[in-house]
């Protein structure tokens, strides 16, 4: 059983870490909401770019070079390849790409959730996850196991756990 001093210290750590993480949680909440609408054009703007590629690429090589999801050639002739996102001039090697995307700041928020080990952001994601696990554990250690608050807390946590599992099973 945890000592009263440990409980008191955990309350203090829980409180200060909670205040610190509230800012991080706001950023994660906003980026999570953005990700829900990533398959739509919400908050996306038309952007055009030119890429200098090697001249005389075939349609397959162009697709491999551009690496677009769902790349498909719409029409092709001796000098031009037209694809869903733009066109490619075979003689000059210039590809003009037109697509809708988030502004730079919003794109960085979306990338926060998509961080992999190739990105330095993954340390923030790991730290955030570990901090949330600390909240889970410390929330129960702060109260005596025989108290009503502790028992109700376990029930509510159990309901939340079952709810999350049901959403995972039936939400897909």
Secondary structure by P-SEA (a helix, b strand, c coil): cccaaaaaaaaaaaaaaaaaaaaaaaaaaaaaaaaaaccccccbbbbbbbbbccccccaaaaaaaacccccccccccccccccccccccccccbbbbbbbbccaaaaaaaaaaaccccccaaaaaaaaaaaaaaaaaaaaaacccccaaaaaaaaaaaaaaaaaaaaaaccc
